[in-house]
Amino acid sequence: MALTALSAISPIDGRYRSKVEALGNYFSEEALIKYRVLVEIEYFIALCELPLPQLESVSDGVFEDLRAIYKNFTPVDAAAIKEIEKVTNHDVKAVEYFIKEKFDALGLSDHKEFIHFGLTSQDINNTAIPLSIKEAMNDVYVPEYLTLLKKIEELAEEWKDVPMLARTHGQPASPTRLGKEIDVFVVRLKEQFNLLNDVPSAAKFGGATGNFNAHKVAYPNIDWKAFGTSFVQEKLGLQHSFPTTQIEHYDHMAALFDALKRINTIIIDLDRDIWTYVSMDYFKQKIKKGEVGSSAMPHKVNPIDFENSEGNLGIANAIFEHLAAKLPISRLQRDLTDSTVLRNAGVPFGHTIIGFKSTLKGLGKLLLNAAKFEQDLENNWAVVAEAIQTILRREGYPNPYEALKGLTRTNEAITKTSISEFIDTLEVSDTIKSELKAISPSNYTGI
């Protein structure tokens, strides 16, 4: 069966492909191969610039020709490397042989044994993958996140003066403002994004067991640790992890995935709150001609965007959690479990982007039902009891909490009239009574 959007097993490569297509440039098999080629080429150039004695004759004029190998990388090149892999049964070695063929074409045959010189495959994987994740974050994730954050900020500002009955434990509570409740999510997201920005993109680079053994035995007078740090940090823009075993210890990558998970959790919390407000009729939803909300009930307009987001972000978090828990653990100097797990690094990013887009779409369809907000406030005059008893405490009135408790904890409806009548019974000045009567559910919203 040919792979198409209809035959793909994963929905991010099938049903949702159009939403996450940009991630293919960073997390596909072809992308991984391209990033490996990039690291191998830049490493060879760095050896020339050191220079190693055997590479002093390599002119820097050929460097751009070398960089063109990865800059102009095509699906045909990727397919060629996969063909080589069928023989080598080793993906990184296949990349090395591919580049050697390119060296022959560039007249660099005498120098091709310095491709992958002294390295293990993990020096390539543990730089290529962090680099791909870093660039995916900058090019895809951050723009999507900022677009969603901007929309949430706009709604917080638009609704900042809309009084709303709050609910704690599902019960009516001290009134708030809709914009403030949305702004809670804005602040939470910004704080977690700041923490996310503090996580370095770390990479391992140090030979078979992390000690530059092969490098040092061949060229004992070169400071290979300094070279490795310079290469990783100045050439690739990553943080050099040292010392390591054969593989990156992945602690920083785990921190990144945990941070992404927390941001997703905040969006899930927003999704559920908005879903609930829709169910309470606080929001209507814009209707798109031709859309169907239910196969059986013609009247339904479901909050499906928030449900879709919640589901996708939940899947993303489950995978992020596994990656964060599994990757930092490796037997002795290495086992291979990180390799197969890392091939799934793009999957939670895919579900995250789908979730972000769904939440954004859902927020764009909301129509404020002002009448319902006003109705709920008017039907819950009991919530001003807190305000009344607090002012009475200020005035030294005896047992104010108990007095209000007796008024409000009955089965009779508390209304503006009953509150006013209660205030009239209080032994306080007319000035205080006027102050108390000025309080209503719609203006008792704090700061």
N, C-alpha and C positions, 0 to 999 in steps of 0.2 A: 504494500500500500504506500503510495507516494505521500510524503508529509505535506499536509496543507492545514489551513486553519480549521478545517472540519475533521481532520484525522489526527491532529495533535493530541497527545495524552494530557498534557498540562494545559489548563485554560489560559495561562498567561502566554502560551504560544499558539493558542487556538482562539477561543471566544474573545479574549481581551488583547490580542496581539497589537491591534492598532493603538491601544493606550500605552503600551510599554515598548514599542518598537525601538525607541532611542536607546534603550538599555542593551540592545543587541551589540552595539558598538563597544561595549565594555565587558559583557558577561557571556557572550556566545563562545563556542569552541573556536571559531575563526578569530574572535577578538583576543582570546587567551594566546593563541599562536602568534598573533601580531605583536602583542606585548612582549612575548618571549623573544621574538626576533629583535625588537627594539632594545631590550636589555643586552642581548648578545652583541649587537652592533656597537652600542655605546660603550660596552666594556672593552671591546677590541680597540676602539678609538682612544679610550682612556689609557690603555697599555701603550699605545703609540705616543701619547702625549707625556707619558711618565719620564723618559721613554725607556722601554726595554731595549737593550743593545741590538737585538735582532730586528727590531722594528724601527730603528732610526732612519732607515732608508724609505719608509713609507711617508710620502708627501701628504701634508694636510690638505692639499688640493683634491685628494680622493675622498675626503671625509664626507662631503655632501653626496657623492655618488653612493657611498656606503649607507648614509642615512636615507637615501631614496629607496633603499630596499624595504624599509618599514613604512616610510611616509607614503609610498605608492603601492603598498601591499594590497593585493586583490584576492577575490575568492579563488581565482585560478592558482595563486601562490599557496593559499591555504590547502587547497585540494592536492597540490603537489607534495606538500609536507605530509599530508595524511597518507599518500601513497608510499612515501618513504617509511612512514611509521609501520605500515603493514609488514615491512621487512625487518626493521629494527625492533619492533614491539616495544619501543621506548619513545615517548612523545618529545622529550627535550633533545634526545640524540638526533631525532629526525630533523629538528630545527637546525642543529649544528651542521648536518650533512647538506641541508638546503642552502645554508649560507656559504658553505664551502664551494658549492656549484656556482654561486654568484661571484665568489672571489676569483674563480677560474675565468669567468667572463670579464672581470675587471682587471685581469693581469696581476692578481695578487696571490697566485698559487703558492709562491714561496713562503707566504706568511699565514696560510690558512690553518696551520696547527696551533696558532695562537687564538683561534676562535675557541671559546669555552676553556681557555687555558687555566688549569689548576682548580676548576670549579666542580661543584656537584650540581645536580639538576635543581636542588632546592635553592641554590643561589639565584637561579633564574626564576623559579616559581615564586619564591618568597620576596622577590622584588617586582615581578610582573603583576602578580595579583594585588598586592597593596597599591601599586600604581594605578591599576584599572579601577579599583574601588575608590581611590581618591578622586580620579577624574570623573567617574560616574557620579560621585557625590557633588562635585562642583558643577558639572555640566547638566545633570538631570535632576537629582534629588533636591538640591538647594533651590533652583528656580521653581519647582513644583511646590515645595514647602512655603516659599515666600509668597507665591500666588495665593495659596490657601490662607496663610496668615493675614495677608492684606485684606482678603474678603471678610475674615472674622473681625479684624480691626474696624473695617468700614461699618459692619453691622452693629458693633459695640457703640460706635459713635452715632449711628443713625437712631438707635433705640435707647440712647442714654437717658432720656427723660420719660420713658414709658414706665409708670409704676406697675408693679406686679406683685401679686400675692405669692410669697415664698412658701415652700413646703419643706419641712424637716420631718423625717420619718413618715413622709407621705401625708402629713397633716398640716393644716394652715398654720403659718408662722409669721413672724414680723415681716411686713412688706419690704420689698426691695425694688430695684429697677432692672428691667430686662437688659439694658446695655451694660450695667455693672456685672450681671451674671455672665454675659458673654465675654466681658473684659477679663474675668477670672481666667478663662482659657487662653486669652492672649498673653497674659503675664506668665502663666505656667509654661506655655510653649516657648516663649522667649528665654526664660530661665534655663530650660532644658537644652535649647539650641546653643546657648552660650557654653554650657558644659560640653556639648557635642563638639564645638569648635576647639575646645582645649585638648581633645584627644589627638595625639600625633599619629601620623601614618607611618608605622614602623616596618622595617624590612631587615631580614637577615642576609648577610653576605660575608662568608668566611671559609668556604671550602667544606670538605667532606664531614668534618665534625666541628666546624666552627673555628678552627685554630689556624687557618691559612697554612696547614702543613705542607701541601704541595708547592705553594708559592714560596715558602721560606726555604725549603730544601733546594729549590732551583735557583733562587736569588736571595741568599741569606742576608745581604746587606741592605735590602730595601725594607722600609717600614710599611709592611703590608696592612697593618691595622689602620694607619693613617690614610693609606691609599683607599682602603675599603670604605672608610668613613667619608672621605672626600667624594668618592664615586657615588655612593648612595645618596648623600645629602646635597651635593652640589650639582651632580649630573642628573639625578632622578628626582630630586626634591622630596626625598623621604627621610625618615629618621633612622640612623643605623643602630640596630640592636647589637650590643656586644658586651659580654660574651654570650654565645648561644651554643646549642648543640648543633646537629646537622640542620635543624629547622628553626624558623622564627618561633619564639615562644607564644606569640599570638595574644599576649595579655592586652595590648593596646587595641587590637582588632576586636577582642571580646568586649572591651570598654565601649568601643564604637557601636557594636551591635546592641549592647545594653542601653546605650543612650538613644539609639533609634527606636528601640522597643518602648522606652518611656514616652517618647513623643507620640508614638502610635497609640499608647494607652490613653494619653490625654485626648486624642482625637476620638477614640472609642467612647470615652466619657462624654464628649460633646455630642457625638452621634446619638447616644442613648437619651441624653437630655432633650435634644431637639425632637427626636422621635416621640418622646413622652409629651412634649408641648404640642406636637401635632395631634396626638391622641386626645389631648385636653381641649382641642379646638382653638388653641392660642394662635395657631397658624393655619391658613389655608395654603394650598399649593397651586401654582400656575399649571393650567391644563394645556397640554400639547395636543393639537388636533391629530386624531388617528390613534393615539395611544390607548391601551386597554389596561385597566387596573386589576381586573379579575375576569377569569374566563366564565364566571357564573353570575357575578354581581355587578351590573353595569354602572352603579353609582360610585364605585370605589375609586379613590385616588390615593394610592398607597405611598408611604414614605420609603420607597424602595432604595433610594440612593443612600440613605443613612444605614439601611440594613446591609446593603452591598458593601459599603465601606467597613462597617463593623466586622463582617465576615472575612473580608480580605485582610484587614489589619490584624485580626485574630490569627489567621494562618501565618502572616508575616512574623508576628511575635513568637509563635511557636517555633518557627525555624530559626529566628534570631536567637532565641533562648538556647536552642540546641547548639548552634554554632558557638555561642559565648561559653557554654558549659563544656563542650567537647574539645574545641581547638587548643586550649592551653594545656591539655593533658596528652602526653606522648610517652610511650615506654622508653626508658633509658635515653639513648642519643637520638632515636626516632623510631616511629612506626609509620605505617602508610595510611592510617585512618584519616589524617588531616587532608590528604590529597583528594579522596572521593568526596569528603564533606565540603571542601572549598569549591568544588565544581558546582555546588548549589548556592553559592553566595549571591548570585543574581536573582534567585527565586524570591526571597523575602523582599528584595528591593522592588521586584515586579508587583507583588501583592500590595506593597506600601504605596506605590505610585497609583495603582488602581483605586486604593482606598482614598487617597488624597483627592483624586479627580472626582470620585463619587460624592464625597462630602461637599466639595466645591459646587458640584452640579446641584445637589440637594439644597444647599444654602441659597443658591441663585433662584430657586423656585418658590421660596417662602413668601407668603403674603400675610402681613400682620393683621390679626383679627382684633382690633382695638376694643370692640364691644365686649368680647369675652373677657379681656383683661379687666375692664371696668366692672363687669357683672360679678366676677369672682371677688373683687375687692369689696364691692357693696354688700355681697352676701356673707362677708366675714368680718363684721365689726368687732368681733371678740379679740381680734389681734391688736387692737389699740389698748387692751388692758395692760399690757406691759408698759406702755408709755404713761398711762394714768398712775399706775402704782409706783413708777419710778419718780415722777414728780411729787407724789405724796410722800415718798421717802425723803426727798429733798426738803420738804416742808416739815418733816418731823411728825407726820400723821401716824397715829398708832396702828400697827398691824395692817398696812396697806395691801400687802400681798394676799393675806388671808381674805380681806374684804373683796378684792377683785376675783379671787378664786371662787368665793361663794356666788358671785354674780355670773361668772362665765362657765363654770362646770355644771351646767344644768342641761336638760334636754330641750329647754325653750330657746328659740332663735334669739340671738343677740343682734339688735338692730341699732341704728343711729338713735332712734327714739329711746330705747331702753338704756343705752349708754348715757344719754343726756339726762334721763330721769334719775339714774344712779348718781350722777355728778351732783344733781340738785340736792341729794340727801346728805352729801358730805359736809362736815363742819369746817369749811375753809372759806376764805374770802371770795367775794364776787370776782376779783381779779384772777384768782387761781381757777375758779370755775370757768371763766371765759377762756383762759389758757387751755384748760383741759378740753373744752368743747370745740376748740379750733383744730384739734387733732382728728384726722380721719385716716382710714386705711390707705388712701391714695397719696397723702402727704407725709405719712410716717414712714419715710424710706431711708432715713439716715444720711450718710455722706457718700 
